[in-house]
Amino acid sequence: MNEQENNKQTQGESPEAAPAEGESNEGRPPVAEGPPPEQAAVGGPPPLPPELQAANAPKEDRNMAMIAHLLGLVGFLGPLILYLVKKDESSEYVKFHMKQSMWWQIWANVAAFGLGIISIPLFYICVGILTFLLAIAVAMAAWIYAIIGAVQTSGGKDFEYLWVGSWVRRSMM
């Protein structure tokens, strides 16, 4: 090993990482350029467009979005009725939250109802009790998540439900 390769190894580089001065890079893999992995952008949902951000919404719009989330506590009909009544006079921000709340509650109701139906025949083998408890847990989690959405929108923070938030956002664009 020559002195240059020894210096590279003591600095944490492999001797093959970059050619020495006066040498070509032929036969070696290309050296990766760009930010280190810890500085690279992490995948995730893109930020909300300005018309859907809570920071740009007036207080009355944030209150209406909060009401949409709280109406989700009675099922998907609450946000649906609110959407049908207020869609023409509401901002994009309020429509986004009404649709999110409605679709989240539809998803949660279908999941809880499906688990409840599955639990009926499974009661005979004692697994149905667990499935029924899971259905109750799904319904309770949907209610808790609706309350979190109401608190966050009321406080002026952006909020998107898991799974349905990004879908609703894409459908509005």
Summary of the structure (lengths in Angstrom):
residues: 173
radius of gyration: 26.6
end to end distance: 60.3
largest distance: 79.2
contacts: 462
relative contact order: 0.13
helix: 65%
strand: 0%
